[in-house]
Amino acid sequence: MIKTLIIDDEPLAASIVQEFLANFPQFELVGVYQNGFQGLKAIQEHNPDLIFLDVQMPKITGFEMLELLDEPPAVIFTTAFDQYALKAFDAMAIDYLLKPFSQERFNQAIDKFLAQQAGADESTQKLNELAEKRNRLVVRVKNEIKIIPTHEAIFFEAEDDYIAIHTASGKYLKKMTMKSLEEALDPSKFVRVHRSYLINLNEITKIEPYERDNYLVLLRGGEKVPVSKTGYSRLRQVLGL
């Protein structure tokens, strides 16, 4: 359910919003409030997804009420004053309903909100998919598919058109570029230290000089990975050195 509340000092206007909203069963009206202070308290208590908000109200205006919220919910303004429309959209309003408005105009505002919600859900899904990619790698081992949690990777090494994934249980090959691998991994946990190497930061035990402007990273398993000048700068930045 989509939690909603109405904040409007005009009982008739509030009842019209309530009547129009009843045509959308996915919305749950948690309360109707007559001034900004009541509305503020209700928002903090119920954490609604959407509010219908009047502008001119006793004590504080709708805009002043929004300024008191750290994370205001989505807002559809309902007002008899057209001069506040620009300010409303500056406040990231979903829509601005000028009283008196029809059911059709109200429906348009609801459609805008639902479209925005669908976009937010899609963005969240994409972020979740990205997080999922960052947490595991899928490789083919002969005729089987193996899932390797990324935290099990000690380091990665470029081998022609493949990436060698070095783990405690062995080495696995995956056909991809080092650039695409770097983009897929969490940059706070994995750093590309060389054109051909990318390491798990948790595996580092020591960094030591090696030739001019180059270094070696010693890993917990005893492996030594070359670090270029650019890679060393990346390491220093991530490790806060």
Secondary structure, DSSP 4 states (H G I P E B T S, - for coil): -EEEEEE-S-HHHHHHHHHHHTT-TTEEEEEEESSHHHHHHHHHHH--SEEEE-SS-SSS-HHHHHHT-SS--EEEEEES-GGGHHHHHHTT-SEEEESS--HHHHHHHHHHHHHHHHHHHHHHHHHHHHHHHHHEEEEEETTEEEEEEGGGEEEEEEETTEEEEEETTEEEEEE--HHHHHHHS-TTTEEEEETTEEEEGGGEEEEEE-STT-EEEEETTS-EEEE-HHHHHHHHHHHT-
